[in-house]
Amino acid sequence: MKYVQADWDEEWHGFRVDPREYLAVLPALRGALPDGAWAFASADLTATWVKPHG
């Protein structure tokens, strides 16, 4: 995605994703989103992150 920073993290053996810029511009994009997209994009999507073993 254009506004999301994703960097490889050796310790986690995966990508560390930083959505802060996306969340900052999201309100300005509201009018350009198709029907239903605003509800999806602005939903409270709470994730639980678990550090992998080993």
Secondary structure, DSSP 4 states (H G I P E B T S, - for coil): -TT-EEEEETTTTEEEEE-HHHHHHHHHHGGGSPTTHHHHHTS-------PPP-
